[in-house]
Amino acid sequence: MSFRSFVITVTLLMCNAPVCATTGLPGTLDAFWNTGGALPGKAITAIGGGNDIAVAAVLQPDGKVVLAGNCVNTPGSGNMFCLARYKADGTLDTTFNGTGKVTTVLPNGNSKLNAMALQGDGKIVVAGINCQIAFSARFCAVRYNADGSLDLSFNGTGIAIAQIQATLADENANAVAVQRDGKIVLAGFCNAQFATNFCAVRFNPNGSLDTSFTIVTKVHLFDFANSIGLQTDGKIVIAGSCTDSSMYVFCAARYNANGTLDLSFNGTGIVLTYIGPNGSLAHAAAMQPDGKLVMVGECIQSSSSLFCASRYTVGGLPDTTFNATGNLLVATSGGNYGKAVAIQPDGKILISGICTTPSPSDVLCVVRLNSDGSLDKSFKGGLASVQAGGPGEVANAVLIQPDGKIVLAGACNNGSNLDFCALRFEGGPFGYQNCKPDIDGDGAFLATTDALIYTRIALGITGNAVINGITFPATATRNTWPLIRDYLTAQCGLSLP
């Protein structure tokens, strides 16, 4: 962006109060999401007759949001796979199966949907378990066309089921990812004799099993994979929770494209991390654009749980630029559980889940961290929470829109049971839209600070010379050159050394 364009952008952003008031503060509900509903900012959808719980969400390129999870027709009956799609304004998209909702009853028994991925062609892949034999579950994948119909080009039925081990022991798929070549990788865990292992299979684009690829890895003793990530070099990262006889810990393994362990990752291909004094369960993971791995979950401290996170370098070592140790217990009230994670383009980290505090209990909540692991105080003090209707509510997924708005997806209480729900929060855009004249973040545009900084940059001045001799107000949140440079780079699109 040229400085002239930058000045024009700043001028346009100096709007009058009524116009500016249409955008809420970061961490507040977006009043322009589902404005026709009973609760603006919240989209709540009943699908079956019992509990409907969304466990995964994806954002389409056209701004539509797809939720996927589990539904029951009547309390006590078996699970159905179910999906719902919302238009960019938060209303149900009736071009999706005619109603905006899809349900699929899988053959051979009860099923559970655990994950979802979006293909480049708009098709939707969900993954989970299908109980084919009594007391025995199998990995399964279901693919839908963009209109919500089953994709019959996928294994002839839209459904593909894989058995990894010869025994009848349970095999649970908890994560799914689509490779660039269209192959679909499912990861989870397999029961072994007195243990469980990380497991993964791969389907070809037509739904047939890729027999050249199978992963069964003994990480610790009881290993439960919950997340999968694909690196740009084709390597695969599987992450989750592992335990010995006494305590759960964060664990991850990295594999080469052929499924063999990548020994360049922590020297063994595997990393184990102890965080909470009484155990740490990793529920989700995400890969940053720089290749670093972020794992999040809940860490047990005494009798309560806290949001917690770990970040690792590309080599699988603790990233000491993250809270100095690579590990973080989020300093919020106890009883909080991290279920999902997303990385903003500006490096900030979102962790969504369930909070039992602050009161009332069982609220959908999201924590936002700065890239160094500190709480982002600009986001409602670092933690935003909402209760839609009552107990049992949880945010199982979190999405970041291109405009910086944040969508939480999960389950909301309708007074008698749980329904699919999606809530949209103001995030504080990280694109050009957030390029404001208030450069030092004190809430005002002053000639002696902000305008002077702009002028110096326009003259080609960089480094500490930009702020030399400036006295910043005590309320300024950006009062050093690195903070100002990062703001102008991330929010205004400037290229600065």
Steps between C-alpha positions, in 0.01 A plus 500: 500500500632845408502777759244691293263200513576471869400863562178451302419191706562687825284792382212268415526336840457835679123450482228675694371350824174344371682312224785389723254376760380223266813296580523351847808461712713185462349216698140624478229321304454616143150649487498465119520118507157338461316826566166336420538247779374530855857549624708721264860381488390140554376245247333205677361204306304195617554197277391182682257457786770461764843649559665646188868577559727655237859384541662648188467801270649621172489835323431490127670749264160666440463575872253223576554303821446124521448327834519124549432281798269246654124494536237263634139473390380418850687491832667162545511414129822466300701784350456632149764697313352846448603824332365853471609782274455871561525784253748780558233692694443213746167376363448140393600435138206319341706419189661238724273195473195726463481575871853599601527174695620148418475178702664168415431169671797272442448128450588232753433677823572809704742763369680808623626793294821655634655719227446677168710636212419699188637392163622750243207413273247586770421144604476434872668207674407393851667230705417298806416150610247245382419202719492218247515214747371485856739686729739569213541836324673579171645810333252647254479794261195648329520744210230743395461708188486877539119486494488263800426180310710189554783481248442159344832522313662440840516122542171463313290597803656819635625299798838331548592281798845373590621229732860546610557203726395139457344486846152617595635774726366854461655740249395865534561772238515841668659716228499541122707694246502518120834488321580713197466190280146447629580205724325503836686419822316391814675486837399378842576209724479122494454274798777251554549243773486701824593819309401740222713630212503793258348377172440646155372383164473666162227480238550569132284778349251238379454361851706185461753424771859604426671174594845660474436705813417392855622640831499316832732663756550422865583841648462439871257245649151634436514731199201694366548708183256789463651715226682478168696761307656494154823688439574659164784251449256208527588400855216409734467599866269307731438638849301411807526373856712215631528349842708264701344328798434825684487820294392635159745717305501689171650288223565529128666297228618611156510271201649511156259494207527120483393458863840432656603697808695817423806475723587867441208583732644505852753233398247219532197619303308532828468769767340472845431806718397521864320827579237475770617370837220242498482419130455663161251399229554637149172530312615686189803621305575742218800579286618857464607629155862488621468127570480522878252269669250626758318252726219598735278333753435481870753469777401378842614703796382366835129438449438743212593527133655790310546584136855407405721503194840395372691616195780313329762598246512337159754261650260389773667685787325730750469848346646725769363813328161378627468587870878448539458123542282396208219409742215706642233463764249773420442709811120500501259370761494122545267256329589589140558250219667580167340309212622667180768736370547736206789727400430853379703647211658743749627206710245526780366169631135422571398219735129419526323267736284494809532713813335425832610840626424787488146429613260377367662164444532314168553787259650508153827684526812594309842617617726709279875500549763721348764314301732502802243318715377799700128568528373744238345757731336680207269198466273551804799461726604183317186290554157541339211282613129470421221280631218452253252304708629281779729218616701274272600766247840465335698651212654199325633693199630847418536672161660828393340692215708710257359817661622387843165395640499183708244221476456254787309180428367236735190441705253739665225417747144566378347441843443127461795368299795610287493638146762584240615856545741748351590831663690779329721739692667821402870424472648834408593462134863419436479618139511851358161566659666530840754760383393786727651844560541413867843346451604482866173339609401755763154554353573841350666649191752765609727725296786465750509121480305329222524771232870552572568128461311489170696800372837351590414172327388695191844665494667157497609494862504155662612336820507667840545837329128488419409543869805697614397784733133397514333481840228239489185522715483253788207331326695426181517127422761543225788713625807332351620477141458119479137525614426785261679330211306177557173693508570686175615181331214276615215751499593757234689287247821704513837342432737624768847380601 
